[in-house]
Amino acid sequence: MDTNTLIALVVQVIAGVVGGQAIGAALKQAAMGQLTKILGGAIGGVGGAAILGSLLGGGTVDPAAAAAATGGLGSALNLDNLVGGAGGGAILTGIIGAVMGAMKK
């Protein structure tokens, strides 16, 4: 596995966990545990980043310019990974919370 791919996956997972924690705090009535929010956010982060990346066609950021601007992290800190990861993590965690809330009734 390429180092750039691994860094991008780590950024997607972290952004997804942040998005999952944010929506988990907003949906307090779902009463999800931390493990549920972390796993839902991480899985949703990777999936959301992949979906957004395919919709945007790989983005318009020049990888060489991104590497110079971010000090070697390259294209790992781009729109696809950050926004897609956070959004995907929030969406999947929200869906899990809604399902868990409906199952309690």
N, C-alpha and C positions, 0 to 999 in steps of 0.2 A: 504494500500500500504506500502510495506517495505521501510525503510529509504534508504537502499542501492540501491533499484530500483529508488527511487526518485532522489537521488544524481546522478545516472548514466544518467537519463533523462535530468537533468539540465546540466550536462557536454555535452551531445549530442546536446542539443539545443544551448548552447553557442558556441560550436565548429562549428555548422552549420551556425550560424549567422556570425561568423568570416569568414568562407569560402564563404558565400553569399556576404558579404561586399567586400571581396577581388575580387571576379569575377565581381561583380557589378561595381567596380572601373575600372576594366580592360575593360569592355564592355560599355564604355561611350556612344557609338552610340545608345544603346538600350534605353537610357533615362528612366530608371526605378526609381521610387520613393523609399524613404527609407523604407516605409511599405512593399512594394513588395519584396525588398531585405531581410528584416528581416523575413517576413513570409516564403518566399521561402527557406531561409537558415535554419530556425528552423525546418520546416517540412522535408526538405531534410536531415538535420542532424540526426534526429531520424530514418528516413528510411535508410539512408546510413549506420549508425551504426548497425542497425538490419541486413541489408544484409551482411555487412562485418563480423559481429559476426557469422552469420550462415555459411558463407563460410569458416571461420577459425575454426569452430567447438568449439566456446567458448573461443578460445585463449589458450595459453600455460602458462600463468602466474598463479602462485600459489596464490590464494586469501589471504592466511595468510601472505605470504611474501610481497604481494602488500600492505596490510594493515599496516604492520610494516614499510615499506619504505615510505609510503605517509602520515603517521601520522593519520591513522584512516579513510581515504577516501576509503580504500579498493580497490576493482577492478573497481571503477568508473573512475580512471585515467589510463585506459589501452588502447592498440592499437585500439581496436574495437570502443571505444567511441570517442577518439580524432581524429584519422585519418578518420574513417568512417563518423563521424559527419561533419568534415570539408570538406571532399570530397563530401559527399552527399549533403551538403548545397551548395557547389560550382556548382555541376552538375545541381541540380534542378533550382538554380537561373540562370544559364547559359541557360537552356532550356526555362525558362520563358522569359528571355531577348531576345532570338532568336525569340520566338513567338511574343512578343510585337514589335520587330523590323520589322518582316514580316507583321504584321497587319497595320503598319504605311504606308507601300508602296501601 
